[in-house]
């Protein structure tokens, strides 16, 4: 059975918050004033153009987060994480773009964030990445961190 692509919506943001509530203290509900969890407006997850992240004009300060890469239609393409002492999202996305085939990242146009506390351990960030990936079932990941629940990459991923 073929799994349909997932679009990153407010319902998915709420599901992510519910799943991460035991791992991320004070995660609350997704919304415009919440400093943890899915970076959201009142309409749904906030998605910034990848080009603005790569040029440093958006999310330049991000050190610890799970990131969600989508296409223009909010279809989830990739889920990853950063966990550094210095801002790292820009560098991490640039690495993806340098290492992958052009056709596999052509659709990577938007980036959303699931913000983590900066004092989180690396293992907790990876666990959160694994759970976010299981909720969003990305098209282009070939693996996700272990959560104790299985996940099978999509055929042709990465």
C-alpha positions in Angstrom: 0.0 0.0 0.0 1.4 3.4 -1.0 1.4 6.0 1.8 0.1 9.3 0.7 2.3 12.4 1.1 1.8 14.4 4.3 1.2 18.1 4.3 2.4 20.0 7.3 -0.7 21.5 8.8 -1.9 22.8 12.2 -3.4 19.4 12.9 0.1 17.9 12.5 1.6 20.6 14.7 -0.9 19.7 17.4 -0.1 16.0 17.1 3.6 16.7 17.3 3.1 18.7 20.5 1.0 16.0 22.0 3.6 13.3 21.3 6.5 15.5 22.5 4.7 16.7 25.7 6.5 14.0 27.8 9.9 14.8 26.3 9.8 18.6 26.1 8.7 20.3 29.4 6.3 23.2 29.0 5.7 22.5 25.2 2.1 23.6 25.5 0.1 24.1 22.3 1.4 25.3 18.9 0.8 29.0 18.5 2.4 32.4 17.6 3.7 33.1 21.1 5.0 29.7 22.1 8.8 29.5 22.2 8.9 25.7 22.2 7.6 23.2 19.7 6.3 23.9 16.2 7.0 27.5 15.2 3.4 28.5 14.3 1.2 31.4 13.4 -2.5 31.4 14.2 -3.1 29.7 10.8 -0.6 26.8 11.1 3.1 26.0 11.0 5.4 28.9 9.9 7.4 27.9 6.9 10.2 30.1 5.7 11.7 30.0 2.2 14.8 27.8 2.1 16.7 30.6 0.3 16.1 33.0 3.2 17.5 30.5 5.6 20.5 29.8 3.4 21.3 33.5 3.0 21.0 34.0 6.7 18.1 36.4 6.7 15.8 33.9 8.5 16.4 31.5 11.4 20.1 32.6 11.6 20.1 32.1 15.4 18.8 28.5 15.5 21.1 26.2 17.5 18.7 23.5 18.7 15.7 22.4 16.7 14.1 19.7 14.6 13.6 21.1 11.1 11.0 20.2 8.5 11.6 20.8 4.9 8.6 21.0 2.6 7.7 21.9 -0.9 5.5 24.9 -1.9 2.3 22.8 -1.1 3.5 22.1 2.4 4.2 18.4 1.5 6.8 17.1 3.9 10.1 16.2 2.1 12.6 15.9 4.9 13.0 15.9 8.7 16.3 16.6 10.5 17.7 18.2 13.5 20.5 20.6 14.7 22.0 20.6 18.1 25.0 22.9 18.4 26.5 25.5 20.7 26.5 28.0 17.9 23.8 28.7 15.2 23.7 25.7 12.9 20.6 25.5 10.7 22.0 27.4 7.8 25.1 25.3 7.7 23.2 22.1 8.0 20.8 22.9 5.1 23.8 24.0 2.9 25.3 20.6 3.6 22.1 18.9 2.4 22.1 20.9 -0.7 25.7 20.1 -1.5 25.4 16.4 -0.8 22.2 15.5 -2.6 21.3 15.2 -6.2 19.6 18.4 -7.7 16.5 16.5 -8.6 16.0 15.2 -5.0 16.1 18.7 -3.5 14.5 20.8 -6.3 11.2 20.6 -4.3 12.9 21.7 -1.0 11.5 25.2 -0.9 10.3 25.8 2.7 11.6 25.2 6.2 9.6 24.9 9.4 11.0 24.5 12.9 10.2 22.5 16.0 12.0 24.5 18.6 13.8 22.6 21.5 15.2 23.9 24.7 18.9 24.9 24.1 20.0 22.9 27.1 18.5 19.6 25.8 20.8 16.7 25.5 21.8 15.5 22.0 20.0 12.2 22.6 16.7 14.0 23.5 17.0 16.2 20.3 17.5 13.0 18.2 14.5 11.3 20.0 12.3 14.4 19.2 13.5 14.3 15.5 12.5 10.6 15.4 9.1 11.3 16.7 8.5 14.3 14.5 9.6 12.2 11.5 7.1 9.5 12.4 4.3 12.0 12.6 5.2 13.7 9.3 6.5 10.6 7.3 8.9 12.6 5.0 9.3 11.7 1.4 13.1 12.1 1.2 14.5 10.7 4.4 16.2 7.3 4.2 16.4 7.0 8.0 15.2 8.6 11.2 16.5 8.3 14.7 15.2 5.4 16.8 12.2 5.9 19.0 11.3 2.4 19.8 8.6 2.5 17.1 9.5 1.3 13.6 9.5 3.5 10.5 10.1 2.4 7.0 11.5 4.9 4.5 9.5 5.5 1.3 10.7 3.7 -1.8 13.2 5.9 -3.6 13.9 8.1 -0.6 17.2 9.9 -0.6 
